[in-house]
Each structure stands twice: as structure tokens, then as C-alpha cells.
Amino acid sequence: MSTQGESVCTAGGSPVAALAFGTSGIAPELTQCCVFSALRAGYRHIDCAPLYGNEVEVGKAIARALSQGLLRRDELFVTTKLLCTHQEPEDVLPCLQQSLRDLQLEYVDLFLIHWPLKFRKGTGFPPKEEDFLPLDIKSTWRAMESTVEVGLTRAIGVSNFSTKKLESLLEYAVVKPAFDQVEMHPGWQQQTLRAFCKPRGILVSAFAALGAPGTFYGRNDILSLPLVLELASKHKKTPAQIAIRWSLQQGVCTIVKSSNAARIEENNDVWDWKLSEEDLKRFSNIPQSRMPVKLWCNLTTSPYRSAQDLWDGEC
């Protein structure tokens, strides 16, 4: 078992495990086993969301690990997210309360607005034009703040927010966003966003840290990039370990996932070695491109006509 040897800090200064086990895209019937394997392997941060359809199974795995004494609740950092169909202020608290019931927890450590998008209730996937509703992030954020006030989450934040959207949020936020969870990997390094977040105490959290291969939004080439392969050979590590180590050394919280028990352990074996400064500098030469967002954009009802609109030019 590898124990995580590094942590990063939230805006409030509380430590959080730098490597998280993600649950997006893991089938419900596999989730309990995968999450339990991750906890047994030493992961102390679990990233989940009601959108993923497996929080009940995540909760069973956490309960099992706690009951067996693998860890204490205060050693575990759990993230969940607000559904895009529940951004009305009166829907925010019930959404979190349902996640808490599913997760069998009294509180989560972090609650995020999943996307800067608002859909009508009952929206399926992919959303139709009539499913989009006007955004009101300010009122949603106030409701998010109330979940901190009642003690159901220790911190709140956002996901998939551009620098401009974060800047706008900071103008009225009473409880400051602690995290911005975004796509980040060697092929999309989020230089602009990270430069904005660091001095403001906002922790960047990297999903798709391995490129999310095989998904409709991900990239299949990150683990076969020439530099990644070269460094894997040099350090006698896997390409995935190189990508993870690069991300951790950027000072961001890094989310990885797998349904393979051996790979779950392997991805956590990144604590007793580092990439050199010379290695790290070479990543700046990798061509950059981010995920397609066509599902979230249209010319009539979405607040975003294009990826340029959604990412506010950061693409």
C-alpha cells in the first residue's frame, strides 16, 4: 500500500490529499469494489457527483472502509457536486442532502457547482435546446454558501469555470470558492487559470488528468505523447505515472480513476520520486487543446454559442 505523502491546501488552509480517486464513468456495479480498493491502496480523497449515478455505491464503499478501520472519517476528503438541474436556490440544499444520504455521510468536505449551466428538471443526456435555462450563478452561490453555514459541507467551489467566471464570482461571494475543478493534463495545462487562482487561494483540481481516454469528451493521446513515453522509459515508470507526477508537481489536486485494482494501486505509486526541473520544462512544448463542448452550446437557448463563449476565450 502506498500512503499519500504530499498534500496541498484549500483556501481555508486545511490540508487535502493531493491525489483523488474519481468515480465518473465507473459503472454502479463496479463502483463499490473500485472505491474500496482505492481506499485500501491509500487514497484519501474521493471525488464523486450525483450526475455519475453511483453515489450510493460510493457510500457503501466508504462505510465498509470506516467499519473495518481502514481510516477515520477525518482522514478522508469527499467531494460531491451540484446538478445542473438543481441550480434554483431552493434546490441546492435538497440536492446536497440527497448526496449525503446516498454517501451515508453527515457532511462532505467539498461541494461544487458542477457546470456553469442550468437545465430544467428531468433533462436527459444530451440536453435539448428547450432544456437550457437562464443562468443566475449569484443566487445559486448564495444557496451554496448556506450549505456551509448549516455544516453540511466544509467548503464550496466550482467546476469548469473560466478565469472570467471566477473573477465575477469573487465580486459577490461571501464564502470564497475554495476549488475550481477543471480539465487539466499535459495536453491542456490551464496556465492562465492557474496563474489567476494561485494568488487568490483557489485550489485548481485536475480532472481528466490522464486525458480521459475512451470518453466522448476526452483525449486518447496523452499517455502516448512522445515526451511522456520518453520520461516513462527514463524513470522506469508507466506513462500514467508520468502524467500524474507532472500534475502533482504543478501544485494542483489531481483526480485519477480506474476499474482495475492493480492500476488503482499503480496510479498511487507516485510519492517517492519526482520529475526533474529539466523534465518539467519540456512539457511546455506540448501542443495544447481542450475538450469539445458542443453539447453545451447552441444559437438559441444556451448562454454559450460556442466554446469561445463557454471558456471566455481560454481555448
N, C-alpha and C positions, 0 to 999 in steps of 0.2 A: 504494500500500500504506500502510495506517495502522499505525504501531507503537504498541503499548500504552504509554502514558505514565504510568500510575499502578500502584502495587502496594499490596497490603495484607500484613499479617504473620501468620504462623501463631503458635501458642502458643510455639514454639521460637524465634521471631524471624526465621525465614527468609522472604525475600520470595517472594510468589507472584503471578502475573499476576491482576489483579482480574477480568478478563473471560475466561470459559472457553467453549470450543465444546463443546456437548453432543451426544451421539450416540444418545440414547434416541429410539426411533421412526423412525430412519433405516433404510431397507431395506438389507440387506447389499450388494446390487448397486450401491447409490449411495454407500455409506459411504466407500470409499477415495477417491473423487473429492471428496466433500464435505470430508473431513478434510484432504486435501492442499490444497484451495482455502483452507481456514481457516488452515492454517499459512503458506501463501503470502501470505495477506492480513494476517498479523501476529499472529494468535492464538498465545499461548504457553502455553496451559493447555487440555488435552483431558480431558473428563470422560466416562468410559465405565463399563461394567459387563458381566459375563458374561450377566446377565439380558437385555440388549438384543440378544444374538445376533449381534453384529457386531464383536467384538474382533479377530478375525483380519484383517478389512478395515482396522480402525483401525491395527493393527500394520503392515500393508503401506504405508499412507499415511505413517506416521511413518518407516519405514525408507527410503522413497523420498525424503522431505524431508531426512533426515540424509545420505543418499548424495549428494544434489545440493548439499549445503552450504547449504541454506536456513536452517539453525540447527544449534547443537550440542545434544547431549543435556542438558547442564547449563543450557541456556536454556529447556528445556521442562518443564512441570509436568504429570504424568499421574496422574489419579485412577481407581481401579477400586474394586469393591465385593464384599462377601461375599454369596454367595447365601443365601437363607433356608433352603435345603435342606442347607446346609453349616455349620450353627452348632454341631455337635458339635465339641469341641476338636480331635479327630483329623482333622477335615475342613477346618479353616481353612487350614492351610499348603498342602495339595494344591490347594485352590481358588485361592489366590493364585499358586501355581506354574503352574497351567494358564493363568491370565490372562497371566502373564509369557511363557509360550511363545507364546500367541496374539498378544501385543503385540510380540513379538520384542525384549523388554527384559530387562535384568539386574535392574532394580528399578523400582518405581513410587514416586512421591513421596507418595502418599496412598492408604490402604486403609481403606474404610469398612464398617461393618455397615450393610447396605442398608436393612433394616427391623427394628424390634423384634418380629420374628415368626419362628417356627421351623416348618418344614414337613418332612414325611418326604421322602426321596429319591424322585424320579420324579413329584413333584407337578406337575400341569399347571395351566393357567390357564383359568378361575378355579379356585382351590383348593376342594376339597370338605371337608365337615365332618371326615371321617376323616383329612384331610391335616395338620391342625394338631397340633403337639406342644407340650408344656410348655416354657416359656422358661427358660433359665439364662444370662442375659447375663453373669454374673460369670465363669463358666468359659469362655464364648466370648471374653470380653475378655482373659482371661489368654492364650489362644491367639493373639489378635490381637497382644498385646504381644510374643510370641515371634517374630513376623514382623519386628518392628523389631530385635530382638536379633540375628537372623541376617542382617540387612542387605537384606532383600527389599523393604522399604518404608522411606521416610524418616519417615513419620508415620502415625498411625492416628486414626480418628474414627468418627463415627456419622452416620446419615441418618434423618430422620423421628423423631427423639427429642424428646419434650416437655421442658420445664424440669424437671419432677419426675423424669423418667427420667435426665436428665443429672446431676441432683443426687445421685441414688442411685449412678450410675456413679462419680462423683468420690469417693465414700466409700471405694472399694476400689481404684481404678485406681492402678497404679504408674506406667505411662506415661499421661499425661493425654490425653484426647481433644483433638485439635487443631482439628477441624471438627465442625459439625453442619450437614449439608446438608438443607434443608427447602424446602417450597413457600413462595415469597415473591414478591410483586408488589404493585402499588398497591392491589389489592383484598384482599390478605391480607398485612399489613405486619409481622407477627411482633414486635410491640412488646415483649411480655412476655419472649419467648425472647431477643431481642437484649439487653434490659436485664440478663438473667441472664448471658449469655455474655461480654459485653464486659469486665467487671472480672476475669473468670476466665481471660482469654486464649484463649477458644474462638472461632474464626472462624466466623461464620454464612455459609453458602454457599446462594445462592438458585437453586433450580431452578424451572421454570415462570415465569421472570421476565417473560415476555410473556403469561402466563396459560395456556400450553399449549393453545391453541385447536384444536379438532378431535379431542382425545383424550377418552377415556371419563372421565378424572378432572379435566380442565382447565376453564377458563372461556373463553368466546368473546367476552366483552365488554370485556376490559382495554384493547385498542387502540382501542375506540370510546367509552371513557369521555369525557364532555364536557370534563373538565379536561385529559385527555391530548390530545384533539383541539385544544383551545384553545391549549395550550402548543406543540403541533406547528406550528400556524399562526404563533404569535408568534415562535418561534425558527427558523422555516423548516427544520424537521426532520421526520422521519417519526414517527408515533405510537410505533413500536417504539423509535426512538432516545430518545424522551422517557422511556419506561418503563425502558429500560436506564440512562439517565443518572440517573434518580431512584434506582434501586437502587444504583448505584456510589456515589452521594453519601451513602448510608446506611452506607458503610464495610463492605459485605459483598462477598463474591466472587459474581459474577453469571454464570449459565450461560444461554447462548442457543444456539439451533440453527436451521438452515435447510438445505434441499437445493438452494437457489437460489444460484448463485455470486455474483450481483450483490447479493443480500440479505445474504449472508455478509459481504461487504466493507462494505456499508452499516451493518450492525449493529456493526461495529468502528470506525465513524467517529464516535466519541463522546468524543474526548480533548482537543479544542481549544476546548471550550465547556462551560459549566455552567448549571444551573438556579439562579436566584437564591434567596435565603433566603425571600423572599416567595412564590415559586413553590412551594418545598418545603413551606411551612406549609400550603398549601391542600390537600395530599394527605391531611391528617388528617381532612378532611371526607368522604372516600370511604367508603361503606358497606363493611363487612368481612364476608367469608365464605370458608371454606376448602374444600378438596376433599372430596368424599364418600368414605367409607371402608367402604362396605357389604361389599365383598369380604373385608375382613379381620376382620369381626365376626360372631359368631353366639352363640346362647344356650347352647351345649353344649361345644364343644371349643376355641374361640378364647379367648385370655386377655382378649379385649376383647368385651364385649357390645354396645358402641355406640361412636360417635365420641367421646363424653364419656370413655369408658374409655381409648381409644387415646391421646387427646390430653390426658388428665388434666385435663379441664375447660377447656383452652385452645382453645376453639372457639365 
